[in-house]
């Protein structure tokens, strides 16, 4: 008797058929560029960016118009090519002074997917659903996952321990299992996913998409500086530190970027008061001077184009699938 294994996805067909690998290139503050989004989508993974990476509303409109045009043009020229949908990330918390204006721009340009962070996504859901788009909310606790689910979002992004930026503290196995008890929608796993094998493992956990950030910092198309990319490649797990010293919320950072900024690492470790007077305490300056990465950093080996990265991911994914799903008699 043959053993048959099938991974079932809750993604709509119009999205699933355009994916070469079930991956979202995660929105990264000061890192995700329009080029990164466009090349991700043209390579068959969902590209995304934070709206605040566009420093003004006018620039945001330019970016959205460009992304729409270039992806439509790519599909028109090659109808059989996989061109994944794009996504924009909105901070819906009241601290985001641009939230209302950015939401109006979303309404105008209709991105297929909107990712919400740090707040109630209800207003976003109403607008995005009106034009047939999807809303995913990132969550890092069970409480926040339940609240987001109750608002009617289409997907939950489980931000687990080891993710870059403001990572959660819950293990991916535990988070996936707990959320499955009350959620039957699209589920995306974030944290320590850097290879095609990792992507397949997330699917086995019941996830529909893998959320990959750190891997794409080193993309040629990212906004990250050459120095940032080189530090990323040279770093291993022990080169990360999880601290709330810079934004008031715990996040994973590259230790060497902290040292480079002239900050005493030992004081951070001992939680003594640290003199951050040389750094502007806004998020933009913190992320600009103190560089983030997730625990998947250990697997980052080179600067590559997005096209090269996705081809490598697809090869790893396919080989892992062949190895795992061997028919048995």
BAKESE-988656 format. One record per atom (N, C-alpha, C, O): x, y, z; residue in one letter. Coordinates in steps of 0.001 Angstrom, whole numbers, padded with zeros to 6 digits, always signed. Layout:
REM BAKESE-988656
XYZA...
This chain:
REM BAKESE-988656
+000851-001198+000000X+000000+000000+000000X+000883+001243+000000X+001841+001331+000768X+000560+002193-000856X+001369+003404-000931X+000969+004398+000134X-000214+004582+000423X+001980+005043+000722X+001705+006109+001670X+001658+007431+000919X+002594+007759+000191X+000576+008199+001085X+000418+009451+000365X+000427+010608+001353X-000319+010595+002333X+001261+011605+001103X+001352+012779+001957X+000919+013993+001142X+001377+014183+000015X+000046+014807+001706X-000392+015997+001003X-000475+017159+001981X-001083+017048+003045X+000141+018268+001609X+000077+019474+002409X-001079+020316+001899X-001108+020686+000725X-002018+020617+002760X-003217+021348+002366X-003084+022806+002786X-002841+023106+003955X-003244+023704+001827X-003126+025130+002096X-004486+025805+002082X-005372+025430+001314X-004642+026804+002940X-005879+027583+002975X-005784+028843+002125X-006698+029668+002130X-004690+028995+001401X-004535+030164+000546X-005531+030116-000605X-005786+029042-001149X-006096+031253-000985X-006962+031283-002167X-006179+030827-003396X-004971+031047-003485X-006862+030200-004330X-006201+029665-005524X-005466+030739-006314X-004394+030485-006862X-006043+031952-006375X-005419+032992-007195X-004068+033437-006629X-003256+034027-007342X-003831+033151-005341X-002525+033432-004745X-001624+032208-004842X-000471+032305-005263X-002161+031054-004449X-001360+029828-004430X-000744+029518-005789X+000405+029081-005858X-001485+029735-006864X-000987+029374-008195X+000159+030285-008663X+000870+029950-009611X+000335+031434-007997X+001397+032369-008387X+002653+032226-007542X+003595+033000-007709X+002688+031246-006633X+003827+031081-005736X+004751+029965-006207X+004302+028852-006481X+006031+030266-006298X+007019+029227-006580X+007438+028553-005278X+007798+027376-005271X+007392+029296-004182X+007632+028788-002832X+006666+029554-001913X+006482+030757-002097X+006043+028881-000924X+005070+029567-000056X+005743+030485+000971X+005832+030152+002153X+006207+031625+000508X+007014+032524+001332X+006548+033965+001173X+006135+034387+000093X+006624+034716+002280X+006492+036167+002254X+007845+036758+002619X+008421+036412+003651X+008349+037645+001776X+009520+038437+002145X+009010+039508+003108X+008331+040447+002692X+009333+039370+004379X+008720+040168+005437X+009035+041659+005307X+010107+042028+004828X+008106+042510+005732X+008360+043958+005701X+009352+044349+006789X+009095+044125+007972X+010477+044929+006400X+011532+045278+007361X+011793+046778+007328X+012060+047352+006272X+011713+047399+008490X+011877+048840+008595X+013264+049257+008119X+014273+048716+008571X+013304+050217+007209X+014524+050766+006614X+015298+049759+005769X+016419+050050+005352X+014736+048597+005511X+015422+047569+004717X+014642+047220+003449X+015219+047169+002363X+013334+046980+003579X+012533+046570+002418X+012333+047742+001460X+011821+048793+001846X+012739+047549+000222X+012652+048580-000805X+011613+048192-001854X+011191+047037-001905X+011195+049146-002692X+010294+048780-003794X+010913+047724-004710X+010215+046832-005192X+012226+047826-004950X+012917+046843-005783X+012850+045451-005163X+012670+044458-005868X+012994+045386-003852X+012914+044099-003151X+011516+043502-003298X+011371+042300-003521X+010500+044335-003175X+009116+043873-003324X+008878+043368-004747X+008364+042266-004941X+009248+044164-005723X+008995+043823-007127X+009714+042536-007524X+009115+041652-008136X+010991+042429-007178X+011758+041241-007557X+011283+040001-006809X+011344+038893-007343X+010813+040178-005580X+010244+039047-004837X+009014+038514-005564X+008898+037314-005815X+008106+039415-005896X+006865+039004-006558X+007140+038377-007917X+006518+037379-008281X+008075+038962-008674X+008407+038437-009996X+009113+037080-009908X+009161+036333-010886X+009658+036771-008733X+010315+035477-008522X+009363+034438-007931X+009734+033276-007767X+008138+034854-007612X+007144+033900-007132X+006995+033803-005634X+006525+032784-005128X+007390+034857-004895X+007074+034913-003461X+006431+036278-003187X+006623+037223-003952X+005681+036372-002110X+004991+037617-001784X+005996+038633-001251X+006675+038378-000256X+006087+039777-001909X+006968+040845-001454X+006192+041859-000642X+005030+042138-000939X+006824+042415+000385X+006116+043375+001237X+007073+044450+001739X+008292+044276+001720X+006496+045565+002190X+007307+046640+002762X+006464+047429+003757X+005244+047492+003609X+007092+048037+004777X+006359+048898+005698X+006044+050222+005010X+006900+050780+004324X+004828+050728+005185X+004478+052001+004538X+005424+053114+004978X+005704+054032+004208X+005918+053035+006219X+006787+054094+006741X+008193+054079+006152X+008975+054995+006406X+008528+053050+005368X+009808+053100+004659X+009794+054208+003605X+010834+054765+003254X+008603+054513+003112X+008439+055673+002225X+008307+056874+003151X+007332+056973+003896X+009261+057776+003114X+009348+058805+004150X+008250+059857+004086X+008078+060620+005037X+007496+059915+002974X+006362+060832+002879X+005213+060109+002188X+005407+059068+001560X+004005+060679+002313X+002849+060096+001642X+003035+060117+000124X+002632+059183-000569X+003645+061187-000388X+003863+061292-001836X+004774+060172-002336X+004531+059587-003391X+005822+059883-001569X+006739+058802-001956X+006021+057453-001887X+006236+056587-002735X+005172+057280-000875X+004411+056038-000750X+003537+055824-001986X+003451+054711-002506X+002896+056882-002448X+002073+056772-003655X+002928+056391-004863X+002525+055560-005677X+004096+056994-004974X+005003+056672-006089X+005391+055202-006063X+005399+054530-007095X+005715+054708-004861X+006113+053310-004725X+004975+052377-005118X+005180+051433-005882X+003783+052634-004602X+002655+051749-004889X+002317+051746-006377X+002028+050699-006955X+002357+052918-006984X+002070+053011-008412X+003110+052238-009217X+002779+051537-010173X+004375+052377-008815X+005447+051665-009515X+005317+050150-009360X+005461+049407-010331X+005045+049697-008135X+004899+048253-007888X+003758+047696-008724X+003916+046671-009387X+002606+048365-008697X+001457+047926-009487X+001816+047820-010969X+001540+046809-011614X+002434+048878-011499X+002742+048930-012931X+003717+047834-013331X+003479+047118-014303X+004821+047695-012584X+005852+046741-012983X+005387+045294-012876X+005775+044458-013692X+004565+044993-011884X+004057+043626-011755X+003022+043324-012830X+002994+042224-013382X+002177+044297-013124X+001192+044109-014200X+001892+043926-015533X+001497+043085-016341X+002932+044716-015760X+003695+044630-017003X+004375+043268-017128X+004389+042679-018209X+004941+042765-016023X+005614+041464-016049X+004635+040349-016407X+004972+039443-017169X+003434+040418-015859X+002423+039386-016129X+001900+039502-017551X+001608+038497-018200X+001785+040726-018026X+001300+040934-019396X+002298+040403-020417X+001910+039804-021420X+003586+040625-020159X+004617+040164-021081X+004769+038647-021061X+005016+038018-022090X+004614+038067-019857X+004768+036612-019712X+003569+036056-018932X+003666+035856-017722X+002452+035808-019601X+001223+035362-018920X+001384+034089-018101X+000660+033887-017127X+002312+033238-018477X+002499+031972-017759X+003484+032076-016599X+003691+031116-015856X+004087+033253-016455X+005049+033446-015380X+004334+033578-014041X+003258+034171-013960X+004938+033021-012988X+004390+033202-011641X+004758+034600-011153X+005936+034929-011019X+003752+035410-010891X+003960+036748-010333X+003094+036849-009085X+001875+036992-009168X+003739+036772-007936X+003011+036739-006656X+002439+038117-006319X+002930+039133-006810X+001404+038148-005482X+000845+039438-005039X+001800+040166-004103X+002704+039559-003528X+001593+041467-003958X+002432+042276-003077X+001641+042699-001850X+000414+042606-001820X+002366+043164-000840X+001726+043544+000419X+002385+044781+001004X+003576+045022+000810X+001588+045560+001721X+002115+046704+002456X+001784+046502+003927X+000730+045967+004271X+002692+046932+004786X+002528+046785+006240X+002173+048136+006861X+002880+049126+006670X+001065+048159+007608X+000628+049377+008282X+000726+049225+009790X+000274+048222+010342X+001310+050206+010462X+001261+050287+011917X-000058+050967+012260X-000242+052147+011958X-000977+050239+012886X-002311+050805+013140X-002441+051412+014538X-003520+051854+014934X-001337+051428+015275X-001337+052030+016608X-001438+053549+016498X-000991+054130+015509X-002022+054192+017506X-002229+055643+017488X-000917+056424+017443X-000920+057609+017108X+000196+055786+017772X+001489+056463+017714X+001929+056739+016275X+002811+057566+016043X+001324+056054+015320X+001645+056266+013909X+000836+057450+013384X-000342+057305+013059X+001458+058600+013303X+000773+059830+012900X+000307+059793+011448X-000569+060566+011058X+000884+058904+010648X+000526+058825+009233X-000547+057781+008944X-000938+057606+007790X-001022+057095+009956X-001914+055956+009754X-003106+056292+008861X-003359+055586+007885X-003841+057355+009176X-005049+057694+008429X-004737+058006+006967X-005440+057545+006068X-003691+058783+006733X-003329+059151+005357X-002841+057934+004576X-003185+057762+003407X-002042+057093+005224X-001556+055893+004549X-002705+054945+004215X-002681+054272+003185X-003706+054894+005087X-004865+054043+004839X-005655+054546+003626X-006205+053750+002866X-005705+055850+003452X-006367+056422+002261X-005614+056031+000989X-006221+055784-000053X-004289+055978+001089X-003488+055580-000070X-003705+054097-000379X-003751+053698-001543X-003838+053293+000666X-004176+051872+000486X-005504+051749-000256X-005638+050947-001181X-006469+052540+000154X-007792+052515-000489X-007684+052867-001972X-008418+052321-002796X-006782+053767-002306X-006620+054214-003692X-005915+053176-004557X-006328+052941-005693X-004849+052545-004033X-004032+051658-004846X-004338+050169-004663X-003852+049340-005432X-005131+049829-003664X-005648+048474-003477X-004583+047371-003493X-004653+046472-004331X-003611+047419-002597X-002660+046308-002521X-003401+045007-002203X-004314+045010-001377X-003026+043902-002839X-003735+042637-002636X-003736+042153-001188X-004684+041507-000742X-002656+042475-000453X-002535+042054+000945X-002074+043246+001777X-001155+043966+001387X-002710+043446+002916X-002261+044451+003874X-001935+043743+005177X-002747+042982+005702X-000743+043998+005694X-000286+043406+006957X-000387+044476+008035X+000186+045556+007892X-001113+044186+009115X-001271+045174+010186X-000440+044790+011404X-000231+043614+011702X+000023+045826+012094X+000828+045629+013305X+000368+046587+014395X-000042+047712+014108X+000436+046142+015638X+000302+046995+016826X-001023+047747+016939X-001031+048959+017155X-002113+047055+016799X-003383+047744+017015X-004560+046982+016433X-004404+045901+015864X-005744+047569+016587X-006977+046958+016088X-007088+047158+014578X-007105+048298+014116X-007164+046080+013802X-007170+046204+012343X-008552+046393+011724X-008678+046336+010500X-009576+046612+012517X-010953+046628+012001X-011160+047606+010853X-011781+047252+009851X-010649+048833+010979X-010834+049831+009915X-010127+049398+008637X-010629+049619+007535X-008969+048786+008789X-008221+048294+007631X-009001+047174+006948X-009100+047132+005722X-009548+046278+007743X-010309+045147+007209X-011478+045639+006363X-011719+045119+005273X-012191+046621+006851X-013359+047143+006129X-012975+047659+004749X-013653+047375+003762X-011888+048413+004685X-011447+048983+003408X-010886+047909+002478X-011245+047854+001302X-010013+047063+003002X-009350+046061+002158X-010337+045017+001650X-010255+044597+000496X-011261+044599+002494X-012264+043628+002054X-013207+044225+001008X-013768+043495+000191X-013383+045548+001029X-014280+046194+000068X-013790+046049-001368X-014592+046073-002302X-012468+045898-001553X-011951+045704-002911X-011436+044284-003141X-010799+044014-004160X-011708+043379-002206X-011364+041975-002393X-009976+041574-001941X-009503+040490-002280X-009308+042447-001170X-007978+042119-000669X-008021+041326+000623X-009093+041079+001176X-006857+040932+001096X-006725+040162+002333X-005971+040971+003379X-005112+041789+003050X-006308+040730+004652X-005619+041382+005768X-004992+040321+006656X-005674+039421+007145X-003684+040439+006858X-002956+039584+007785X-002510+040446+008963X-002063+041576+008768X-002625+039929+010169X-002156+040662+011355X-001028+039901+012021X-001123+038691+012226X+000058+040620+012366X+001123+039931+013088X+000841+039976+014587X+000434+041002+015133X+001069+038841+015232X+000767+038669+016656X+001912+037912+017312X+002554+037072+016681X+002164+038214+018581X+003264+037533+019266X+002826+036870+020570X+003650+036286+021276X+001531+036956+020896X+001000+036284+022083X-000343+035648+021738X-000973+036017+020747X-000778+034696+022553X-002075+034062+022332X-003198+035080+022495X-004176+035054+021748X-003059+035979+023472X-004077+037008+023695X-004265+037861+022445X-005392+038100+022012X-003158+038317+021868X-003243+039149+020667X-003758+038354+019472X-004467+038896+018624X-003407+037076+019400X-003899+036224+018315X-005416+036087+018394X-006103+036176+017377X-005935+035872+019596X-007388+035755+019774X-008094+037060+019407X-009120+037046+018728X-007542+038183+019856X-008156+039480+019565X-008182+039756+018070X-009186+040228+017535X-007074+039460+017399X-007008+039686+015952X-007990+038783+015220X-008655+039212+014277X-008077+037531+015659X-008998+036579+015028X-010444+037068+015135X-011231+036904+014203X-010781+037660+016263X-012153+038132+016494X-012530+039322+015614X-013715+039584+015410X-011536+040048+015088X-011833+041212+014246X-012184+040823+012817X-012721+041639+012068X-011887+039580+012430X-012210+039137+011079X-011070+039204+010090X-011302+039245+008882X-009833+039215+010581X-008684+039193+009666X-008673+037880+008897X-009275+036893+009321X-007988+037881+007775X-007899+036679+006944X-006740+035777+007352X-006785+034565+007142X-005700+036375+007936X-004528+035599+008297X-003871+036093+009566X-003930+037279+009890X-003245+035177+010279X-002465+035507+011471X-001007+035179+011210X-000674+034076+010775X-000134+036152+011481X+001307+035944+011370X+001843+035716+012778X+001842+036632+013599X+002295+034511+013056X+002768+034153+014393X+004242+034518+014522X+005114+033818+014007X+004507+035623+015215X+005882+036093+015389X+006471+035392+016610X+006162+035735+017751X+007316+034413+016350X+007821+033535+017409X+009190+033977+017916X+009767+034950+017430X+009691+033245+018899X+011017+033549+019440X+012063+033366+018341X+011946+032488+017487X+013078+034212+018386X+014159+034099+017420X+013973+034916+016160X+014865+034959+015313X+012813+035573+016021X+012593+036404+014833X+013441+037669+014928X+013876+038054+016014X+013669+038304+013801X+014363+039579+013820X+013428+040676+014293X+012219+040472+014395X+013991+041837+014581X+013157+042943+015039X+012502+042632+016369X+013093+041968+017221X+011265+043117+016549X+010547+042915+017804X+009977+041502+017863X+008787+041289+017631X+010828+040560+018171X+010444+039150+018189X+009600+038816+019406X+009672+039482+020438X+008792+037762+019260X+008044+037246+020387X+008921+036349+021234X+010130+036259+021017X+008310+035690+022194X+009067+034812+023089X+008552+033372+023068X+009084+032517+023776X+007523+033098+022264X+006918+031766+022246X+007589+030904+021178X+007842+031362+020065X+007870+029661+021529X+008415+028689+020595X+007422+028440+019461X+006213+028425+019688X+007925+028247+018249X+007050+028089+017093X+006132+026868+017200X+004971+026934+016795X+006639+025753+017741X+005801+024559+017889X+004639+024842+018847X+003493+024485+018575X+004952+025480+019956X+003926+025776+020957X+002895+026769+020419X+001693+026594+020619X+003375+027812+019736X+002479+028850+019223X+001544+028267+018162X+000337+028508+018187X+002113+027496+017229X+001303+026898+016167X+000221+025989+016749X-000929+026030+016310X+000585+025175+017730X-000375+024255+018333X-001488+024972+019075X-002655+024592+018978X-001122+026014+019819X-002119+026747+020606X-003090+027507+019711X-004291+027527+019978X-002584+028127+018657X-003439+028919+017757X-004400+028016+016982X-005532+028413+016703X-003962+026818+016638X-004832+025894+015899X-006089+025527+016675X-007077+025099+016078X-006071+025687+017993X-007236+025333+018815X-008426+026262+018566X-009572+025869+018785X-008159+027502+018104X-009272+028441+017912X-009260+029122+016544X-010145+029927+016254X-008285+028816+015709X-008142+029526+014429X-008069+028543+013278X-007308+027576+013316X-008878+028804+012242X-008886+027921+011084X-008630+028695+009789X-008914+028201+008698X-008092+029911+009917X-007807+030716+008735X-006371+030553+008274X-005662+029647+008712X-005954+031436+007392X-004580+031421+006880X-003614+031706+008029X-003823+032635+008809X-002562+030904+008126X-001596+031065+009208X-000184+031135+008638X+000197+030343+007776X+000572+032090+009133X+001921+032349+008642X+002888+032269+009822X+002613+032818+010889X+004002+031597+009637X+004976+031436+010720X+006177+032343+010508X+006742+032390+009415X+006567+033064+011557X+007724+033966+011501X+008701+033619+012613X+008310+033403+013760X+009981+033571+012253X+011008+033331+013270X+011938+032204+012894X+011532+031042+012887X+013200+032532+012576X+014253+031542+012325X+014055+030743+011036X+014577+029635+010918X+013317+031280+010077X+013103+030580+008809X+014041+031180+007766X+013892+032339+007377X+015007+030381+007317X+016024+030899+006391X+016262+030031+005172X+016919+030468+004228X+015741+028800+005169X+016011+027888+004053X+014719+027269+003543X+013664+027379+004167X+014832+026606+002379X+013677+025906+001843X+013237+024770+002745X+012047+024461+002817X+014181+024144+003436X+013834+023087+004400X+012980+023659+005525X+012022+023029+005974X+013341+024867+005975X+012574+025521+007034X+011147+025811+006568X+010192+025661+007330X+011016+026223+005318X+009698+026525+004764X+008819+025281+004772X+007656+025333+005174X+009382+024165+004326X+008625+022911+004322X+008253+022503+005739X+007140+022033+005975X+009170+022677+006687X+008890+022333+008085X+007719+023153+008618X+006895+022643+009378X+007644+024425+008222X+006524+025256+008678X+005207+024738+008117X+004180+024800+008792X+005226+024230+006890X+004008+023660+006308X+003577+022398+007054X+002387+022174+007277X+004546+021587+007432X+004229+020373+008187X+003577+020734+009522X+002758+019977+010043X+003946+021896+010072X+003330+022388+011309X+001904+022892+011083X+001201+023227+012037X+001484+022944+009825X+000142+023408+009513X+000079+024840+009026X-001008+025404+008900X+001243+025445+008748X+001277+026822+008279X+001029+026889+006761X+001328+025948+006027X+000485+028009+006323X+000228+028213+004900X+001352+028972+004209X+001576+028808+003010X+002055+029799+004967X+003156+030590+004427X+004255+030718+005473X+003999+030660+006676X+005473+030893+004998X+006604+031195+005881X+006975+032654+005698X+006979+033169+004580X+007282+033308+006789X+007606+034745+006822X+009105+034858+006998X+009635+034491+008047X+009800+035362+005984X+011260+035403+006015X+011756+036838+005924X+011490+037536+004946X+012477+037271+006947X+013027+038615+006944X+014537+038635+006812X+015079+039170+005845X+015214+038048+007790X+016677+038116+007867X+017349+037681+006569X+018322+038302+006141X+016845+036624+005938X+017445+036129+004689X+017483+037228+003628X+018417+037285+002827X+016470+038103+003618X+016371+039096+002553X+017050+040424+002880X+017099+041319+002036X+017573+040556+004099X+018381+041753+004389X+019593+041782+003472X+020020+042845+003021X+020147+040594+003199X+021365+040507+002385X+021091+040522+000882X+022006+040336+000080X+019835+040742+000502X+019513+040816-000928X+020143+042058-001558X+020217+043111-000924X+020587+041934-002787X+021161+043074-003493X+020170+044225-003581X+020567+045390-003611X+018878+043899-003624X+017843+044912-003812X+017385+045574-002518X+016574+046498-002569X+017871+045139-001369X+017421+045723-000106X+018085+047078+000132X+019100+047405-000483X+017491+047861+001037X+018050+049161+001409X+019241+049032+002364X+019935+050018+002613X+019489+047829+002902X+020568+047652+003875X+021911+048059+003269X+022181+047799+002097X+022741+048697+004080X+024059+049121+003603X+024964+047909+003371X+024710+046821+003888X+026006+048113+002596X+026969+047034+002350X+027587+046552+003665X+027842+045360+003838X+027825+047481+004584X+028422+047129+005871X+027471+046258+006690X+027891+045297+007335X+026187+046606+006655X+025156+045819+007347X+025125+044405+006768X+025123+043428+007518X+025101+044292+005452X+025046+042981+004801X+026271+042146+005135X+026160+040944+005378X+027434+042775+005146X+028667+042047+005447X+028669+041554+006892X+029095+040434+007175X+028185+042409+007811X+028104+042001+009211X+027139+040841+009377X+027377+039937+010178X+026058+040868+008626X+025064+039794+008671X+025696+038469+008253X+025495+037445+008907X+026447+038494+007181X+027078+037281+006658X+028118+036738+007646X+028254+035526+007809X+028839+037637+008294X+029900+037217+009214X+029370+036767+010577X+030101+036144+011347X+028122+037073+010879X+027572+036805+012211X+027032+035383+012346X+026603+034759+011375X+027070+034895+013591X+026493+033603+013946X+025523+033834+015105X+025335+034964+015555X+024918+032759+015577X+023909+032887+016630X+024403+033650+017852X+023669+034451+018432X+025630+033402+018233X+026171+034045+019429X+026378+035550+019260X+026664+036252+020229X+026236+036037+018048X+026433+037463+017792X+025153+038275+017901X+025123+039445+017520X+024090+037657+018422X+022824+038358+018619X+022596+038672+020087X+023066+037950+020966X+021874+039747+020346X+021461+040068+021712X+019992+040504+021675X+019576+041223+020767X+019226+040072+022649X+017794+040371+022754X+017625+041390+023878X+017818+041060+025048X+017265+042628+023530X+017231+043695+024522X+016141+044711+024202X+015722+044856+023054X+015691+045413+025245X+014696+046479+025062X+015341+047859+025200X+014636+048862+025308X+016673+047918+025196X+017391+049162+025489X+017170+050268+024458X+017346+051444+024773X+016790+049912+023243X+016768+050918+022190X+015387+051458+021846X+015265+052617+021449X+014348+050648+021987X+012996+051115+021652X+012002+050912+022795X+010838+051298+022689X+012468+050304+023886X+011556+050019+024994X+010853+048686+024853X+010147+048255+025764X+011040+048024+023709X+010459+046704+023459X+011595+045777+023053X+012457+046160+022262X+011601+044560+023588X+012679+043621+023280X+012752+043303+021791X+011733+043075+021138X+013958+043292+021276X+014201+042951+019872X+015574+042307+019758X+016425+042476+020631X+015780+041572+018678X+017074+040951+018415X+017956+041875+017574X+017532+042381+016535X+019185+042084+018040X+020131+042967+017353X+021476+042276+017176X+021816+041345+017906X+022236+042753+016185X+023605+042294+015999X+024511+042999+017001X+024581+044228+017024X+025200+042222+017825X+026053+042798+018876X+027107+043743+018297X+027390+044799+018862X+027679+043346+017162X+028766+044155+016605X+028295+045535+016154X+029088+046476+016121X+027019+045665+015808X+026513+046984+015439X+026369+047868+016675X+026504+049089+016596X+026095+047241+017811X+026002+047986+019073X+027389+048464+019489X+027566+049613+019894X+028355+047581+019386X+029735+047942+019716X+030223+049054+018796X+030876+050000+019237X+029897+048927+017511X+030301+049929+016512X+029724+051312+016852X+030345+052337+016570X+028531+051326+017460X+027900+052593+017838X+028492+053176+019111X+028068+054239+019565X+029488+052474+019702X+030168+052984+020889X+029458+052720+022192X+029685+053424+023177X+028596+051711+022216X+027833+051380+023421X+028469+050190+024124X+028861+049218+023479X+028572+050267+025438X+029168+049210+026251X+028220+048022+026318X+027171+048095+026959X+028585+046938+025663X+027744+045747+025588X+027521+045119+026959X+026447+044581+027226X+028515+045183+027821X+028388+044586+029152X+027305+045276+029971X+026622+044635+030770X+027149+046573+029776X+026098+047286+030502X+024711+046868+030021X+023763+046802+030803X+024609+046590+028730X+023334+046100+028221X+023008+044745+028836X+021875+044496+029248X+024000+043885+028895X+023790+042551+029441X+023400+042592+030907X+022575+041799+031361X+023994+043519+031645X+023716+043597+033076X+022526+044479+033396X+022160+044657+034558X+021910+045044+032322X+020729+045891+032459X+020991+047157+033274X+020074+047731+033862X+022256+047584+033301X+022549+048880+033902X+022064+049973+032969X+021817+049738+031786X+021932+051174+033518X+021504+052288+032685X+022577+052559+031633X+023755+052707+031958X+022158+052621+030379X+023096+052814+029282X+022945+054218+028729X+021831+054705+028537X+024078+054869+028474X+024056+056209+027895X+023824+056101+026395X+024714+055717+025637X+022607+056449+025986X+022263+056393+024574X+022178+057796+023977X+021532+058010+022952X+022840+058745+024635X+022748+060133+024201X+023256+060344+022778X+022868+061302+022109X+024121+059448+022320X+024645+059596+020962X+023645+059128+019914X+023841+059351+018719X+022582+058483+020359X+021578+057979+019433X+020257+058705+019625X+019804+058901+020753X+019645+059101+018526X+018284+059612+018561X+017401+058444+019002X+017551+057333+018493X+016481+058681+019946X+015695+057567+020467X+014488+057200+019604X+013710+056324+019983X+014319+057846+018466X+013242+057438+017571X+013600+056093+016966X+014776+055745+016856X+012580+055337+016574X+012827+054030+015968X+013719+054139+014748X+014587+053294+014532X+013511+055171+013952X+014271+055278+012708X+015768+055321+012982X+016545+054649+012304X+016178+056114+013978X+017598+056206+014282X+018112+054925+014924X+019228+054485+014645X+017296+054334+015780X+017715+053094+016424X+017953+052008+015383X+018975+051323+015428X+017026+051844+014448X+017181+050794+013448X+018266+051149+012434X+018859+050263+011819X+018521+052428+012264X+019556+052844+011320X+020948+052567+011868X+021829+052125+011130X+021153+052824+013164X+022474+052681+013774X+022695+051322+014427X+023812+050805+014444X+021635+050755+014956X+021707+049447+015623X+020936+048462+014756X+019716+048565+014624X+021655+047501+014162X+021065+046659+013127X+020468+045384+013703X+021037+044750+014592X+019321+045034+013179X+018592+043859+013655X+018846+042643+012767X+019214+042768+011599X+018642+041473+013351X+018667+040203+012622X+018011+039153+013497X+017988+039281+014721X+017482+038121+012872X+016899+037016+013625X+017889+035886+013781X+019005+035945+013265X+017472+034852+014500X+018377+033736+014763X+018694+032919+013516X+019596+032081+013529X+017961+033160+012453X+018290+032510+011183X+019558+033067+010557X+019983+032604+009499X+020166+034056+011199X+021375+034701+010679X+022494+033695+010418X+023327+033902+009535X+022511+032623+011175X+023570+031627+011056X+023638+031032+009641X+024691+030562+009210X+022508+031057+008928X+022447+030434+007602X+022683+031414+006452X+022668+031011+005289X+022903+032698+006763X+023124+033687+005716X+024594+033651+005302X+025479+033926+006113X+024847+033316+004054X+026222+033080+003615X+026736+034061+002573X+027947+034178+002390X+025833+034778+001878X+026305+035624+000779X+025273+036682+000424X+024089+036542+000729X+025738+037738-000222X+024840+038726-000823X+024413+038158-002170X+025254+037781-002987X+023110+038098-002398X+022567+037550-003638X+021433+038431-004140X+020896+039248-003392X+021077+038267-005386X+019869+038921-005885X+018663+038144-005356X+018787+036979-004977X+017516+038784-005332X+016298+038098-004893X+016034+036884-005780X+015643+035822-005295X+016252+037052-007073X+016028+035944-008007X+016886+034740-007633X+016407+033606-007652X+018157+034982-007292X+019054+033896-006894X+018605+033275-005581X+018645+032055-005425X+018179+034100-004642X+017724+033599-003339X+016520+032681-003486X+016476+031596-002906X+015537+033134-004274X+014309+032350-004416X+014584+031043-005163X+014010+030005-004833X+015455+031091-006161X+015822+029862-006870X+016471+028865-005911X+016204+027665-005974X+017317+029371-005030X+017971+028519-004032X+016948+027963-003045X+016991+026782-002699X+016031+028816-002593X+014978+028374-001683X+014117+027289-002321X+013776+026292-001685X+013773+027502-003586X+012928+026533-004281X+013633+025192-004421X+013015+024141-004247X+014926+025223-004736X+015691+023985-004869X+015762+023255-003528X+015561+022042-003471X+016048+023988-002450X+016102+023384-001105X+014741+022810-000720X+014648+021713-000169X+013705+023558-001014X+012327+023152-000692X+011958+021868-001441X+011433+020926-000846X+012233+021838-002737X+011884+020669-003551X+012665+019439-003120X+012111+018342-003044X+013954+019616-002835X+014774+018470-002421X+014328+017938-001064X+014321+016729-000837X+013953+018852-000159X+013463+018418+001160X+012141+017680+001027X+011892+016706+001737X+011299+018144+000119X+010001+017512-000094X+010169+016106-000653X+009484+015172-000236X+011089+015968-001599X+011355+014650-002188X+011851+013669-001135X+011468+012499-001131X+012690+014149-000261X+013271+013298+000781X+012231+012885+001807X+012235+011753+002290X+011324+013829+002143X+010339+013563+003192X+009174+012725+002706X+008741+011794+003386X+008664+013058+001523X+007456+012406+001051X+007774+011287+000067X+007483+011372-001126X+008376+010243+000607X+008715+009074-000210X+007602+008043-000071X+007331+007581+001037X+006943+007668-001188X+005877+006664-001108X+006375+005372-000475X+007475+004916-000788X+005587+004782+000402X+005976+003528+001059X+005051+002414+000607X+003904+002663+000237X+005553+001179+000637X+004744+000050+000193X+004360-000814+001389X+003673-001823+001226X
